Amino acid sequence: MQRVRVVYNSFGGRYADSPRAVHEALLRRGDDVEHVWLLDERHRAGFPAGTATVELGTPAAGEVLDGADVVVANTHMPLDWVPAAGTRYVQTWHGTPLKRIHGDAHTRYDDDLMARLQAEVDRWGCLVGPGGEGSALLARAFRYTGPVLDTGYPRNDVLHAPGAAEHGRAVRERLGLGADERVVLYAPTWRDDEDLVGPGAPPGLDAARLADHLGEGWRVLVRLHYFVRRGAGVDHPRVLDVGAHPDITDLYLAADAFVTDYSSSLFDVAPTPLPVLLYAYDLEHYRDRLRGFYLDLDEESPGPVVRTQDELERLLLDLPAVDAAWADKRAAFVARWCPQDDGQATGRLLERAGL
């Protein structure tokens, strides 16, 4: 009998996110399965030794996909790929969207590209959702009418695992962070009207100023969105560019506070103990002109929404008060948007997808 072949694609060639969690779970189970990852050579260092890979966009990748029994992806597959009869295409996507996407943000695409993207969506065998309103939102946004698996995101299981604290300490050690240092992780999304290529500091936040204001004993980690092909561009001894780190989940566990803006990471962090703050310096512009949101941030956010860096710095120096003030809103947010974040999502997915 021919071995089952599972092909993985995460963020266009990285070893990360829910496909990584599925891969690791299947390896632990020990089935006789051939695992192959689609690779972007720029991210080869993030793959464990011995992982079978083929480079995206090559004839070899096409051959591997044509022979796949299962494809697990967290983003669109190559738009010219059509699954063979019998291939199961499991789409985990890469997060619950705060900003409007796909069919709800159709003005971002020309008609031809939108049609090709929708055709790719129509090939999904199932869509993995976070449960609650998030699953229904994803299906509506993608105009997707197939099976939706309300399992939660496998990538988040590690955040709720018994060894989460130990995992975080190991990540801190690898990054050179002191055990007694306080760590702020800043991870903004990208902007449709932003220059995505070339030098430059991360938009909005002055990370060097933040490190200086917080003082000795604090470190600032900067992780720009993977669409933004540039480094953090900050020269400061207590600011660390972690854009090349393979998986942001590791960084959540290493941090003592999380700062974002309109990223879907908000939904991943909300069910954890990590304090979360939104630095929304351009909220009105982003909401009214660029994308629009699926919820009212000022009313429904799980953490404070601030417009200025002065206010952000003040709140970071008073995190216990922030946690206490936002506990009820945060609990309501989790119940509504991410009720399945309990550390068991991967097992549910494997069972419900028949993997």
N, C-alpha and C positions, 0 to 999 in steps of 0.2 A: 504493500500500500504506500502511495506517495505521501511524504510528510506534508503537513499543513504549513503553508507559507503565510506569515503575517508581515505586512509592510506598513511602516510607520512614517508619518510626515508631521513634523511639529515646527510651526513658524517658518516654513520653507527651508528646512535643512538643519535644525538644531535638535539636540538631545534634551528635551524639556517637556514640561506641562503634562497634560493628561495622557498623551501617548506614552510618555516615559513611565508614568505610574502603571499603566496597563502592561507595558513591556516587563517591568520589574516584577509585577505580580505573576505573570505567566512564567518568568524564569524561576521564581521561588516555587511555583507549583510543580515544575520539573517535567512538563509534558514534552514529548518529542515533536518540537515545533521549530521550523526555520524562521528566524527573525531577521528582517532586513530593514534598515533605515535609509530614507532618502537624506542625502547629505549636501550641505553647502560647505565647500572646502574651507571657508573662512571660520567655520565653527567646529572643525574636526577635533580640536583639543578638548572640547566638551564631551566627547563620546568616550565611554569606558573602553579600556583596552579589550580587543577581541570582538568588538561589536561589528557585525557585518553591515557594510554601507555601500550605496551606489550614489554617484553624484547626480543631483537633480538636473534635468534637462538633457541628459545624455541618452544615447540609444540603449545603454545598459539599464537605465532607470525605466525606460519604456518596457523592456523585456521583463523586468522584475514585476512591474505593475500588471502586465498582461497575464502573468502566471500567479498572481496573488489569489489566495483563498479569502483573506480578510485584509482590509485596509483600515487603519486607525489613523485619523488625521484631526488636527485642531484648527485647520484653516482650509481654504479652497485648494483643491488639487489642481494640477495643470489642466487648463480649460479644454485641451484637446484630448484628454484621457477619458475613455468610456469603459467602465468596468465590464469585464467579461461576464457572461452568464454564470451565475452561481457565486460570484464574488460578493462578499458582504462588505459594505462600505459604512463604517461606523464614524460618524462625525461628532467629535466631542466639543467642537468650537473652543474658543479661548477666553471665555468669560461672559458674565452677564453684562450686557451693555447699559451704561448710563447714557451715553450719547447715541443719537439715532443712527441706525445702520441700514445697509442694503436697501430694501424697498422703501424704507422710511427716510432715506437720505439719497434718493435717486438722482437728485440734481448734481451729485458729485460725479456721476458717470454719464458717458454718452450712451445713446440707445443701443448701439452694437455691443459695447462692453456689458451693459446691464443685461442684455439678452443672453450673453455667454455665461455670465455669472449665475443667472437664474437657471440656465440649463444644467450647470454644475450642481447647484442646490437640488434640482429635481432628480439627480442621480444618487443622492444620499440614501442609504438603506435605513438609517435611523439617526436621530439627532439626540445627543445627550444633553439634558437640561439640569439646572440647579434645583428644581422643585419649586413649589410656590408659584408666585406670579412670574418669576423669571423664565420658566420653561415656556409658558404661553406667550410671553413677550418675544422670545427668540423665534418661535414658530411663525408668529404673525409678521415679524420684521423680515424674515426670509421667504415669506409666502410659501412656507413648507407645509405640506399636507400629509406627510408620511408619519411613521411611528416616532413618538417622542418618549425617551426613557428618562423619567424623573428620578434619576439616581443620585444627583449631586455630582460635582466634578472630582474625578479621581485625583487630580493634582493636589487637591486640598487635604487629602487624608493625612499626609505627613504633618500638617499643622495641628492635628488633633490626636496624633499617635502618642502612646505612653512614653516614647523616647524623644519627644519633641525638644525638650529642654537640653538634653544631651546633644542632640543634632545641632541645635543652635550654638552651643559652646564649641563644637568641632568646627563649624563654619567660621565663627569668630577667630578661632586660632589660625585657620588657613588664611584668613584675610589680614592677619597681623593686628587684630583688635585686642586691646587689653581686657582682662576679665572685669576690671572695675570701671572701664570707660562706659559712658552713656552713648548710645548710637542712634542717630536719626537717619532713616532711610527716606530719600526723596525720589519718587518715581512718577513723573508726570506723563500724560499722554502726549500725542503729537497733535499738530494743528494743520488743518488743510491749507492754510495760507502761509505756512512757515517754510523757509528754506530748509530742506531736509538733508542737504549734503554740504560738507565743508566745515571749516573751523567755527568755533563760537561757543560761548557759555550756554548752559541750559537756560531756556527762556523763563522769565519771571523771577525765579529765585536767585539771589546772590549767595551762593553756597559759601564762599570765603567769608563774607560778612556774617552769615549765620554762625559759622564755626567760631569766629572771633567774639560774637555777642554771647554765645552760650558759654564760652570760656574753656579753660583747661579741663580735661577730663571728659570732653565731648568729642565725638567724631561724626562727620557727615558723609554718608554714602550717597552718591548720585548715580541713578540709573535712568538714562534717557530711554524713550520708547525705541523699539528695534527698527522702526521706520526711519529714525533720525540717525543717519550714517555719519556720525562725528563723535568725538570724545567729549567729555564734560568740559574740557578747556579751562580747568581751575587749577591754579598752582598754589596750593596751601597744604601745609604738613598734616592738617587734620581733616582734609577733604579727600575722599577716595572715590575714583571713578570705577564703578562696578558694572558698567555696561556690558563687559565681555563675560561676566559670570553666566554660566549656562542656564541657571534656573532661578527666577526671582523668589520662588518659595523658600529656598535656602536663606535668602536675605531677610525675609520676614522673621524667620526664627532667630536671626542674629541681631535684630534691631530691638531698641527700647521704645521707639516711637516711629510712626509711619506718616509721611506727608505725601499726598498726591493732589490731583486736581479733579479731572473728569475720567480717570482711568477705571476700567472694570475691576482693577485690583481692589477697589473699595469694597466690592462684594466678597472678595476672598478674605480680606483682613477683618471685616466686621464681626464674624463669629469667633474670633480669637481674642485673647486678652490684650493684644497689642494696641496701645492708644493710636487713634487715627484722627488726622486733621486734614482739612482740605484748603489748600492755598489757591483760591479762585480769583486771582488778580484780574482776570479778563472775563469774568463770568458772563456779563451781559453780552459782550461781543461774541463769545463762543456759543451761548444759548440762542441769541437772536439772529445771528448772521452766519455762523459757520455750520452748526449741526443741530442744535436743539437737544433737549433732554427728555427722558422718559419719566422723570419725577421732578418735583420741586425741591431742589437742593436745600434752600433756606428752611423749608418746612420738614423735610424728611431725611436729611443727612444723618448718619450714625455718629457724626463728630462735628466739631465746630467748623463753620465755613468762614474763612477770613479773606479779606481783600488786600491787606497790606502785610509786608514782611515784619513791620514793627509788632503787629498784633500776633503774628505767628510766633515770633521769638518770645513774646511775653507768655503765651500759652505753653510753649515747650518747657519753659522754666517752672511751670506749675501743673504738671501732668496729673497728679492725684486729684486735683480739683476738677480738671477736665473730665476725667473718667467718672467721677461722682455726678457731675452735672449732666452728663450725656447717657448715663446708664439706661434709663427708660427708653429713650429714643433709639438707642442702639439695639436693645432687645426687640423692639417693635420692627425695626428694619430687618433684623435677622429672620424673625418669624415670617415676614412677608416675602423676602427675596431669596433667602438661602437656608431653608429649614433642614436640608439634607446634609449639611456640613457637620458630620459626626464621626468622621474617620472611617466610614464603612462604604464609601461610594464606589470604590474599585470593585469590591466583592459584588455589590448589587449590579454593577455594569456587566461584569463577566457572566453573571447568571442570566440577566435579562437579555443580553446580546447573544447568548449561546456560545461564548468563547471558552 
